[in-house]
Amino acid sequence: MDYNLAVKRAVQQVLRYLIVAALDALITWICFRVLNRNPTTVGFIFLLAILMVSAAWGLRYAISMAVLATLLYNFFFLPPLFTFTIADPQNWIALFAFLTTAIIGSQLSERARRRAWEANQRRKEVERLYALSQQLLVSENVFELLNQLPGHIADTFGVAGVVLFLENKQKTYFSDINVQPLFPLERLMAVSGRGEPLFDRNQGLFYMPLRMGVRSVGTLAVTGCDISRETLEAVGSLVATAIERTSTMEKLSKAEAARESDRLRSLLLDSVTHEFRTPLTAIKASAETLLSEVELDKPQLKELAAVINEESDRLNRLVGEAAEVVQLDARQVELRMEPRPISEAVRWHCES
């Protein structure tokens, strides 16, 4: 793909040089055959064409056109004609002034064209930064953000591959698994540790540390891009801020969940305490009746024993449920997934 692109660019450059030469020849023919061969008019026409070429294609094409135009101007329009010899010294000054004006004008036109192109690139990069910041603000889950962030950057800026390395997790996230061999972990860690960017222009690899103030939280690496260093620094700052923001929100959510868990635990403890008191009260009353000196017949004794037995079973069930709640809270429950008949669930629900 790179070879084909290079061949295409070379062919394009050759075609542009040929067009420049043809344009010089056309202007010479028109001025020599149609117009009155006025050197001043011819010089202004050449100069206008050179400025137009410089604005459209760049300085090197304009300079080549200016040199060729100078030779044609001397050969066809400065006496003696059809020779490169110049008899009048004033014509030397005019020829030199024409060449100097053409080159300076081409440089100014090229500078204006470059400034306009750079301004357009900065505008596009700012728009892309804004789009990326909008995508970063949407995600509130740090794991989802880290998995999707390299892909977001690659899609937004049109780069070939993006790698994100985090210092605290010692983990790397890729926009495409094929770019993994391009970014060794040792270099990502080294850039994060130094806190300084690294540009490997020979291979087209760019490493930017993710900094929060003076603290480095990781490394952002990209390949196959034409992003400026300032934009890469802005992207790194956005990524670091988004990661810290999402981590903070996750910590706040966990703290809120812990507070809610404590509140529910207190409510559960109150409920369990109340549930425990009912069978304990019945067992205590039955035991006190049995220990009293009141004479009871056999049915009454059997009834009291049945109460103690039932309430003991109830108490045992409550203790088991409380132990299961503790295991659930400590995440020590192991689920065994297996098919069971629905009648068991219906029967268990009816019995409870």
Salt bridges, closest charged atoms under 4 A:
GLU110 OE1 - ARG113 NH2 3.05
GLU110 OE2 - ARG114 NH2 3.21
GLU125 OE1 - ARG122 NH1 3.99
GLU127 OE2 - ARG123 NH1 2.92
ASP200 OD2 - ARG187 NH1 3.81
GLU233 OE2 - ARG229 NE 3.34
GLU244 OE2 - ARG215 NH2 3.75
GLU256 OE1 - ARG259 NH2 2.45
GLU260 OE2 - ARG263 NH2 2.44
ASP262 OD1 - ARG265 NH1 2.66
GLU275 OE1 - ARG314 NH2 3.39
GLU288 OE2 - LYS284 NZ 3.67
GLU311 OE1 - ARG314 NH1 3.89
ASP329 OD2 - ARG265 NH2 2.61
GLU338 OE2 - ARG340 NH1 3.83
GLU344 OE2 - ARG340 NH2 2.84
